[in-house]
Amino acid sequence: MSEILYFDDTKGFCQGVATVKIGDKWGAIDIRGNQIIPFVYDSLSRSFSNKII
């Protein structure tokens, strides 16, 4: 059985990575739900080349 992940907001997946918000902090997960960027940022966005900044 898969674990259900809950987020307060998300900007969706792009190339296997999603920026997501937990509480008032943003981070990023991969398609398996593994954290790849810690949830410590006030904001995260994608550049025109789809890199998270």
Backbone as ProteinMPNN parsed JSONL, in Angstrom:
{"seq_chain_A": "MSEILYFDDTKGFCQGVATVKIGDKWGAIDIRGNQIIPFVYDSLSRSFSNKII", "coords_chain_A": {"N_chain_A": [[0.842, -1.184, 0.0], [0.552, 2.223, -0.793], [1.961, 5.211, 0.61], [0.079, 8.033, 1.587], [0.51, 11.31, 0.586], [0.376, 14.592, 1.826], [-0.061, 17.952, 0.964], [0.072, 21.524, 1.249], [-0.01, 23.176, -0.929], [0.736, 23.088, -4.437], [2.751, 23.288, -7.381], [2.64, 21.549, -9.368], [3.873, 18.804, -11.466], [6.825, 18.754, -13.449], [8.909, 17.445, -15.735], [9.368, 15.302, -13.978], [9.634, 16.429, -11.436], [8.181, 18.157, -8.709], [7.257, 21.256, -7.317], [6.348, 21.885, -4.044], [4.291, 22.86, -1.25], [4.503, 22.869, 2.233], [2.944, 23.695, 5.094], [4.112, 26.87, 5.62], [6.292, 26.806, 3.976], [8.276, 26.07, 1.059], [9.36, 23.347, -0.996], [10.721, 20.579, -2.873], [9.683, 17.617, -4.594], [10.236, 14.303, -5.955], [8.81, 12.072, -8.471], [8.187, 9.864, -6.983], [7.657, 10.812, -4.527], [9.756, 11.436, -2.924], [11.695, 13.701, -1.059], [13.508, 16.214, -2.62], [14.411, 18.757, -2.574], [14.807, 20.58, 0.324], [12.11, 21.544, 2.576], [12.261, 24.466, 3.222], [12.138, 26.951, 2.139], [10.89, 30.232, 1.367], [9.751, 30.692, -1.081], [9.583, 29.07, -4.276], [10.339, 28.743, -7.683], [10.087, 28.121, -11.23], [12.541, 28.486, -13.767], [12.828, 29.794, -17.126], [14.086, 27.735, -18.422], [13.149, 25.546, -17.16], [14.388, 24.964, -14.728], [14.526, 24.72, -11.19], [14.311, 27.509, -9.143]], "CA_chain_A": [[0.0, 0.0, 0.0], [1.323, 3.462, -0.903], [1.744, 6.252, 1.6], [-0.602, 9.211, 1.048], [1.244, 12.531, 0.905], [-0.484, 15.769, 1.895], [0.631, 19.223, 0.788], [-0.809, 22.681, 1.317], [-0.087, 23.757, -2.279], [1.696, 22.515, -5.38], [2.797, 23.892, -8.712], [2.563, 20.448, -10.313], [5.092, 18.146, -11.923], [7.448, 19.072, -14.728], [10.115, 16.631, -15.885], [9.535, 14.424, -12.833], [9.844, 17.171, -10.195], [7.102, 19.083, -8.356], [7.462, 22.154, -6.184], [5.198, 21.726, -3.164], [4.315, 23.666, -0.039], [4.046, 22.28, 3.479], [2.871, 24.845, 6.01], [4.428, 28.101, 4.886], [7.587, 26.634, 3.31], [8.303, 25.336, -0.2], [10.44, 22.419, -1.307], [10.42, 19.842, -4.103], [9.666, 16.161, -4.517], [10.26, 13.591, -7.228], [7.539, 11.398, -8.753], [7.945, 8.849, -5.943], [7.366, 11.504, -3.282], [10.99, 11.683, -2.175], [12.106, 15.106, -0.982], [14.772, 16.474, -3.301], [14.803, 20.085, -2.086], [14.184, 20.695, 1.648], [10.993, 22.478, 2.734], [12.785, 25.557, 4.053], [12.164, 28.164, 1.327], [9.675, 31.044, 1.34], [9.171, 30.533, -2.412], [10.35, 28.387, -5.312], [9.702, 28.867, -8.993], [10.858, 27.546, -12.336], [13.061, 29.431, -14.754], [12.38, 29.474, -18.484], [14.698, 26.481, -18.831], [12.56, 24.554, -16.268], [15.178, 24.705, -13.54], [13.9, 25.3, -10.004], [15.127, 28.575, -8.548]], "C_chain_A": [[0.886, 1.245, 0.0], [0.969, 4.427, 0.217], [1.064, 7.432, 0.916], [0.151, 10.443, 1.524], [0.286, 13.717, 0.853], [0.363, 17.029, 1.807], [-0.381, 20.352, 0.852], [-0.978, 23.353, -0.039], [0.932, 23.046, -3.152], [1.647, 23.286, -6.686], [2.846, 22.81, -9.777], [3.924, 19.92, -10.733], [5.532, 18.668, -13.28], [8.759, 18.306, -14.761], [10.425, 15.831, -14.619], [9.76, 15.098, -11.494], [8.657, 18.096, -9.961], [7.558, 19.974, -7.213], [6.184, 22.088, -5.354], [5.412, 22.528, -1.882], [3.767, 22.85, 1.127], [4.085, 23.386, 4.519], [3.125, 26.108, 5.213], [5.765, 28.017, 4.154], [7.473, 25.748, 2.073], [9.526, 24.442, -0.3], [10.076, 21.704, -2.593], [10.506, 18.347, -3.847], [9.809, 15.574, -5.909], [8.95, 12.824, -7.398], [7.216, 10.286, -7.754], [7.616, 9.48, -4.588], [8.573, 11.744, -2.419], [11.338, 13.16, -2.2], [13.441, 15.277, -1.679], [15.292, 17.885, -3.026], [14.085, 20.261, -0.75], [13.076, 21.753, 1.692], [11.39, 23.596, 3.701], [12.693, 26.916, 3.342], [10.828, 28.895, 1.363], [8.983, 30.971, -0.017], [10.134, 29.742, -3.291], [9.608, 28.592, -6.609], [10.608, 28.247, -10.039], [11.338, 28.654, -13.254], [12.529, 29.032, -16.126], [12.978, 28.168, -18.982], [14.24, 25.319, -17.943], [13.449, 24.135, -15.116], [14.483, 25.374, -12.349], [14.851, 26.304, -9.393], [14.422, 29.133, -7.329]], "O_chain_A": [[1.873, 1.298, 0.733], [-0.161, 4.458, 0.705], [1.425, 7.795, -0.203], [0.4, 10.605, 2.719], [-0.524, 13.824, -0.068], [1.378, 17.157, 2.492], [-1.557, 20.158, 0.544], [-1.98, 24.028, -0.276], [1.89, 22.464, -2.643], [0.62, 23.863, -7.044], [3.066, 23.101, -10.952], [4.969, 20.487, -10.412], [4.711, 18.98, -14.142], [9.621, 18.503, -13.904], [11.585, 15.695, -14.229], [10.047, 14.421, -10.507], [8.178, 18.744, -10.891], [8.172, 19.504, -6.256], [5.08, 22.216, -5.883], [6.539, 22.829, -1.488], [2.712, 22.225, 1.026], [5.145, 23.95, 4.793], [2.427, 26.383, 4.237], [6.315, 29.043, 3.755], [6.684, 24.803, 2.039], [10.587, 24.747, 0.244], [9.211, 22.171, -3.333], [11.28, 17.876, -3.013], [9.544, 16.238, -6.912], [8.067, 12.923, -6.545], [6.078, 9.821, -7.696], [7.333, 8.774, -3.621], [8.439, 12.21, -1.288], [11.281, 13.797, -3.252], [14.401, 14.57, -1.372], [16.474, 18.168, -3.225], [12.865, 20.105, -0.693], [13.103, 22.729, 0.942], [10.918, 23.658, 4.836], [13.129, 27.926, 3.894], [9.768, 28.27, 1.388], [7.771, 31.165, -0.106], [11.345, 29.75, -3.072], [8.377, 28.613, -6.63], [11.754, 27.893, -9.76], [10.633, 29.635, -13.49], [11.842, 28.018, -16.249], [12.42, 27.55, -19.888], [14.845, 24.246, -17.954], [13.275, 23.043, -14.576], [13.921, 26.461, -12.483], [16.024, 26.017, -9.153], [14.938, 30.041, -6.679]]}, "name": "protein", "num_of_chains": 1, "seq": "MSEILYFDDTKGFCQGVATVKIGDKWGAIDIRGNQIIPFVYDSLSRSFSNKII"}
